[in-house]
Amino acid sequence: MAELRQEVDPGEAGLDAKALDRLDQHFAHYVDEGRLPGYLVAVARGGRVAHLTTHGLRDIAAGLPVEADTLWRIYSMTKPVTSVAALILVEEGRLSLDDPVARHLPAFADPQVYESGSGSDTRTRPAAQPPLIRHLLTHTAGLTFAFYHQHPVDALYREAGLDSAVLPGSDLAGTVDAYARLPLQFEPGTEWNYSVATNVLGRVIEVVSGQPLDVFFAERVLGPLGMTDAGFCVTDEQVPRLSELYGETDAGGIEPIAGLPLRGRPRFLSGSGGMVASAYDVHRFMELLRRRGELDGVRLLAPETVDLMTSNQLPGGADLRAFGSRPAHDEPGNDGVGFGLGVSVVIDPDRTQAPSGPGTFGWSGVATTTFWVDPGRDLTVQFMTQVRPKSSLRLFPDLKRLVHEAVAD
């Protein structure tokens, strides 16, 4: 077990200590008001942690505090890890961004695109082009989530039993086959829709590598990076450090809710949202990306691959708002924000709804966890808590503003 530690004083890293105090006080109020159980926030520059705060409780009923080694369900922050794993296979020549998904998953042969109607009256037509691996990485494949309730295809996912993106009782292979039986919302490569695509990518990784997703992650990503607590389940020794998961109540408070089944290897290995990790693990992963694919003498990706991953890949170079997309849960809005290969990327800081440097990239999880890397400021930031909100708590815009105010040079 490794634990994140503060390595340098804020001033030495070009950060304003008083502004960081304001940041801590701001989020402490959320805890005091009963809107968060507790949290961890870490800010690093040049790879050195210059601010690390833990506050509140990881388990309210047991009175256990948030500590530097607390374990968190990172949900969709799993997606960038899956993206790195896929890009490793791309660099090895075992996978290509321009491979049709059906080359590796035959169930995706002859895809159909939604045309009109709903339910049993849904009408489709053959796709003009097949979904490609790059479409999975960019959420432009035409897949969706059942819980959106905004499109007839969303309803078809619910009718197929995919309310939580998992086919009940099934594994990754069976669930992905269920996705493949449903129509695409749009022609691949033409629009953006945050979706189950990264689960499909996880299954591609399994097929191409010949290994279960958790084994490939452990051997090719987590182990080499020293992400010693990260994975799809927790051991008996890790259980005491795992944070309780809470949900927001109608009254604005929080209450314990069921979370990922982390005790014992899950049958469904979700490359979309199945991982648990410590702040140290997240710091190591951010450092890999900040250093463009290398960390402590271990190179997982070429610099050019990381540059591709963290540059906007949306059609026409547009931002997410251009596609009329609902805001992704890591951003207050999609203005000025594009999407790379598994991460959001700021393409127009003047249009974003929270201060961000150009080229800043990252992603978040539904339990109010987030990370980002700001290459221009040589800055990495993570915020960890465990609350699934009913609506936006407005935490991330405040976090970005307060961190921005703390950068003194």
C-alpha positions in Angstrom: 0.0 0.0 0.0 1.3 3.5 -0.9 -0.2 6.7 0.5 -0.4 10.1 -1.1 1.6 12.7 0.8 2.2 16.4 0.4 5.7 16.8 -1.0 6.3 20.6 -1.2 5.0 23.8 0.3 2.4 25.6 -1.9 4.5 28.7 -2.4 7.4 26.6 -3.7 5.0 25.2 -6.3 3.7 28.7 -7.3 0.4 28.3 -5.4 -1.2 30.8 -3.1 -1.6 29.2 0.4 -4.4 31.6 1.4 -6.4 30.8 -1.8 -6.0 27.1 -1.0 -7.3 27.7 2.5 -10.4 29.3 0.9 -10.8 26.2 -1.2 -10.6 24.0 1.9 -13.1 26.2 3.8 -15.5 26.2 0.9 -15.8 22.4 0.8 -15.7 22.0 4.5 -19.0 23.9 4.5 -20.5 21.2 2.4 -19.6 18.7 5.1 -20.8 20.9 7.9 -24.1 21.3 6.1 -24.5 17.5 5.7 -24.3 17.6 1.9 -21.0 15.7 1.7 -19.8 13.0 4.2 -16.1 14.0 3.7 -13.6 14.6 0.9 -10.0 14.6 -0.2 -8.6 17.2 -2.5 -5.0 17.2 -3.9 -3.2 19.7 -6.1 0.2 19.0 -7.6 2.5 21.0 -9.8 5.4 19.4 -11.7 4.4 16.1 -10.3 4.9 17.2 -6.7 1.8 17.3 -4.4 1.7 20.9 -3.0 -1.8 20.7 -1.3 -3.5 17.7 0.2 -6.5 18.0 2.5 -8.8 15.4 4.0 -11.9 16.4 5.8 -15.0 14.8 7.2 -15.9 11.1 7.3 -15.6 8.2 5.0 -18.3 6.3 7.0 -20.7 8.5 9.0 -22.3 5.7 11.0 -18.9 4.3 12.1 -17.4 7.7 12.6 -14.4 6.8 10.4 -12.5 9.8 9.0 -11.4 10.4 5.4 -7.7 9.6 5.3 -5.1 9.8 2.6 -5.3 6.1 2.0 -9.1 5.9 1.8 -10.5 3.9 -1.2 -13.1 5.3 -3.5 -15.4 4.0 -6.1 -14.2 6.1 -9.1 -17.0 5.0 -11.5 -16.5 6.7 -14.9 -13.0 7.7 -14.0 -12.4 4.1 -15.1 -13.0 5.1 -18.7 -9.6 6.9 -19.2 -7.9 3.8 -17.8 -9.7 1.6 -20.3 -8.7 4.0 -23.0 -5.0 3.8 -22.1 -5.3 0.0 -22.1 -6.8 0.1 -25.6 -4.1 2.5 -26.9 -1.4 0.1 -25.6 -2.9 -2.5 -27.9 -3.0 0.0 -30.7 0.7 0.8 -30.3 1.5 -2.9 -30.4 -0.3 -3.2 -33.7 -2.9 -5.6 -32.3 -5.7 -3.1 -32.7 -6.3 -0.1 -34.9 -8.4 3.0 -34.3 -9.9 2.4 -37.7 -10.8 -1.2 -37.2 -14.5 -1.9 -37.4 -15.8 -3.0 -34.0 -17.2 -6.1 -35.8 -13.7 -7.3 -36.7 -13.2 -8.2 -33.0 -16.9 -8.5 -31.9 -18.9 -10.1 -34.7 -22.2 -9.3 -33.0 -21.7 -5.7 -34.3 -21.8 -6.8 -37.9 -24.6 -5.3 -40.0 -25.5 -2.5 -37.5 -28.8 -0.8 -37.8 -29.5 2.9 -37.2 -32.7 4.3 -35.7 -34.9 6.0 -38.2 -38.3 6.5 -36.6 -41.0 5.2 -34.3 -40.7 3.6 -30.8 -41.0 0.2 -29.1 -42.2 -2.5 -31.4 -42.8 0.1 -34.1 -39.2 1.2 -34.2 -38.0 1.5 -37.8 -34.3 1.3 -38.7 -32.0 1.3 -41.7 -28.6 -0.2 -42.3 -25.7 2.0 -41.1 -23.8 3.7 -43.9 -20.6 2.9 -42.2 -19.7 0.5 -39.3 -18.8 1.8 -35.8 -15.0 1.9 -35.5 -12.7 1.5 -32.5 -12.1 5.3 -32.5 -15.9 5.8 -32.3 -15.9 3.8 -29.0 -13.1 5.9 -27.6 -14.9 9.2 -28.6 -18.5 8.2 -27.7 -19.5 8.8 -31.4 -20.5 5.2 -32.1 -24.2 5.7 -31.7 -24.6 3.9 -28.4 -26.4 5.3 -25.4 -27.5 4.7 -21.8 -30.9 3.4 -20.7 -31.3 6.0 -18.0 -31.4 9.1 -20.3 -35.1 8.9 -21.0 -34.6 11.2 -24.0 -34.6 9.1 -27.1 -36.6 6.0 -28.3 -33.4 4.0 -28.4 -32.8 4.8 -24.7 -36.2 3.1 -24.1 -35.1 0.0 -26.1 -32.1 -0.3 -23.8 -34.6 -0.4 -20.8 -36.8 -2.9 -22.5 -33.7 -5.1 -23.0 -33.1 -5.0 -19.3 -30.1 -2.7 -19.5 -31.3 -0.1 -17.0 -28.0 -0.1 -15.2 -26.0 -0.8 -18.4 -25.6 -4.4 -17.3 -27.6 -7.3 -18.5 -28.9 -8.9 -15.3 -26.9 -12.0 -14.3 -24.5 -11.6 -17.3 -20.9 -10.9 -17.8 -19.2 -8.4 -20.0 -19.3 -10.5 -23.1 -23.1 -11.2 -22.7 -23.9 -7.6 -21.9 -22.0 -6.3 -24.9 -23.8 -8.8 -27.2 -27.1 -7.3 -25.8 -25.9 -3.8 -26.8 -25.1 -5.1 -30.3 -28.7 -6.3 -30.8 -30.1 -2.8 -30.4 -30.1 0.0 -33.0 -27.7 2.8 -33.0 -29.1 6.3 -32.3 -27.2 7.8 -35.2 -24.7 7.2 -37.9 -21.3 6.3 -36.4 -18.9 9.2 -36.4 -21.5 11.9 -36.9 -22.6 12.9 -33.4 -21.5 12.6 -29.7 -23.5 10.8 -27.1 -22.0 9.7 -23.7 -22.7 6.0 -23.6 -21.9 2.3 -22.8 -19.2 2.5 -25.5 -16.4 2.0 -23.0 -17.9 -1.3 -21.9 -17.7 -2.4 -25.5 -14.1 -1.2 -25.7 -13.4 -3.2 -22.6 -14.7 -6.3 -24.3 -12.6 -5.6 -27.3 -9.5 -5.5 -25.1 -10.4 -8.9 -23.7 -10.8 -10.4 -27.1 -7.7 -8.9 -28.6 -5.5 -9.6 -25.6 -6.9 -13.0 -24.8 -7.1 -11.9 -21.1 -10.0 -10.9 -18.8 -10.1 -7.1 -18.5 -9.0 -7.1 -14.8 -6.0 -9.2 -15.6 -4.9 -7.0 -18.5 -5.4 -3.9 -16.4 -3.3 -5.4 -13.6 -0.5 -6.6 -15.8 -0.3 -3.8 -18.3 -1.5 -0.6 -16.6 -2.0 -0.8 -12.8 1.0 -2.9 -11.9 3.6 -1.0 -14.1 2.3 2.3 -12.7 2.4 1.2 -9.1 -1.3 1.7 -8.7 -1.3 -0.8 -5.8 -4.9 -0.3 -4.5 -6.7 0.1 -7.9 -8.8 -2.7 -9.3 -12.3 -4.1 -9.7 -12.6 -5.4 -6.2 -11.2 -5.0 -2.7 -9.4 -7.5 -0.5 -10.3 -8.3 3.1 -7.4 -6.1 4.1 -8.6 -3.2 2.0 -12.3 -3.3 3.2 -11.7 -1.1 6.3 -10.4 1.7 4.1 -13.3 1.7 1.6 -15.6 4.7 1.8 -19.3 4.3 2.3 -21.4 5.4 -0.7 -24.1 8.0 -0.2 -26.9 9.4 -2.3 -28.4 12.8 -2.2 -31.9 13.0 -0.6 -34.8 15.1 -1.8 -34.2 17.4 1.1 -30.6 18.0 0.0 -29.0 15.8 2.6 -27.3 12.4 2.1 -28.0 8.8 3.1 -26.2 5.5 2.5 -27.0 3.7 -0.7 -25.8 0.5 -2.4 -22.7 0.8 -4.5 -20.5 -1.3 -6.7 -20.3 -4.9 -5.5 -16.6 -4.7 -4.7 -16.1 -7.5 -2.2 -15.1 -10.4 -4.4 -14.3 -10.3 -8.1 -17.5 -9.1 -10.0 -18.9 -11.2 -12.8 -19.3 -8.0 -14.9 -16.0 -6.2 -15.4 -17.0 -2.7 -16.3 -14.4 -0.8 -18.3 -17.0 2.0 -18.2 -17.3 2.4 -14.4 -16.2 -0.6 -12.3 -13.0 0.5 -10.6 -12.0 1.4 -7.0 -8.8 3.4 -6.3 -7.0 5.5 -3.8 -5.9 9.1 -4.2 -2.3 7.8 -4.7 -3.5 5.6 -7.6 -5.3 8.5 -9.3 -2.2 10.7 -8.8 0.0 8.0 -10.5 -2.4 7.8 -13.4 -2.5 11.6 -13.8 1.3 11.7 -13.7 1.4 9.1 -16.6 -0.7 11.4 -18.7 1.0 14.7 -17.6 4.4 13.1 -18.5 3.0 12.0 -21.9 3.1 8.3 -21.4 6.0 7.6 -19.1 6.4 7.5 -15.3 9.5 6.6 -13.2 11.2 5.0 -16.2 8.2 3.0 -17.3 6.7 4.0 -20.6 3.2 2.7 -21.4 2.5 5.0 -24.4 4.4 7.1 -26.8 4.1 10.9 -26.3 2.4 11.2 -29.6 -0.3 8.7 -28.5 -1.0 10.7 -25.4 -1.1 13.9 -27.4 -3.8 12.2 -29.6 -5.7 11.0 -26.6 -5.8 14.4 -25.1 -6.7 16.4 -28.2 -10.2 17.1 -29.5 -11.4 14.3 -31.8 -15.0 15.4 -32.4 -16.3 15.8 -35.9 -15.2 19.1 -37.4 -13.3 20.1 -34.3 -16.5 21.2 -32.7 -17.2 21.3 -29.0 -19.8 19.1 -27.3 -22.4 21.8 -27.2 -22.5 21.8 -31.1 -24.1 18.4 -31.0 -26.9 19.4 -28.7 -25.6 17.0 -26.1 -26.7 16.9 -22.5 -23.9 18.0 -20.2 -21.5 15.3 -19.3 -21.3 14.8 -15.5 -17.8 16.2 -15.3 -18.6 19.6 -16.7 -21.0 22.4 -15.7 -21.7 22.7 -19.4 -20.2 21.6 -22.7 -19.4 25.0 -24.1 -15.7 25.2 -25.2 -15.1 21.6 -24.2 -14.3 18.9 -26.8 -13.6 15.2 -26.4 -10.5 13.2 -27.0 -9.9 9.4 -26.7 -11.6 8.8 -23.3 -11.2 12.3 -21.8 -12.8 15.7 -22.1 -10.5 18.5 -23.4 -10.8 22.2 -23.2 -10.6 23.8 -26.7 -11.9 27.3 -26.0 -11.2 28.5 -22.4 -13.1 31.7 -23.1 -16.4 29.8 -23.6 -16.1 27.4 -20.7 -18.4 27.9 -17.7 -15.5 27.4 -15.2 -11.9 28.7 -15.5 -9.8 26.2 -17.4 -6.5 26.4 -19.2 -6.4 25.5 -22.9 -5.8 21.8 -23.4 -6.9 20.9 -19.9 -8.2 17.3 -19.9 -9.7 14.8 -17.5 -12.9 13.1 -16.5 -15.1 12.4 -13.5 -17.3 9.8 -11.8 -20.9 9.8 -10.9 -20.1 9.6 -7.1 -18.7 13.2 -7.4 -15.0 12.3 -8.0 -13.0 14.1 -10.6 -9.5 14.6 -11.9 -7.9 17.0 -14.5 -4.5 17.7 -15.9 -3.7 21.3 -17.0 -0.6 21.0 -19.2 0.0 24.7 -19.6 0.2 25.2 -15.8 1.9 21.8 -15.2 -1.0 21.2 -12.8 -2.9 18.1 -11.7 -6.0 18.1 -9.5 -8.2 15.5 -8.0 -11.3 15.6 -5.7 -12.6 12.5 -4.1 -15.9 12.0 -2.2 -18.7 9.4 -2.4 -22.1 11.1 -3.1 -24.3 10.2 -6.1 -26.3 13.5 -6.5 -29.9 13.8 -7.7 -28.8 16.9 -9.6 -25.5 18.8 -9.9 -24.1 19.9 -6.6 -22.1 22.6 -8.5 -19.0 21.2 -6.8 -16.7 21.0 -9.9 -17.2 24.5 -11.2 -16.4 25.8 -7.7 -13.4 23.5 -7.5 -12.0 24.7 -10.8 -12.6 28.4 -9.9 -10.9 28.0 -6.5 -7.9 26.1 -7.9 -7.6 28.7 -10.7 -7.5 31.5 -8.1 -4.7 29.6 -6.2 -2.3 29.5 -9.2 0.1 32.4 -8.4 2.5 32.2 -11.4 
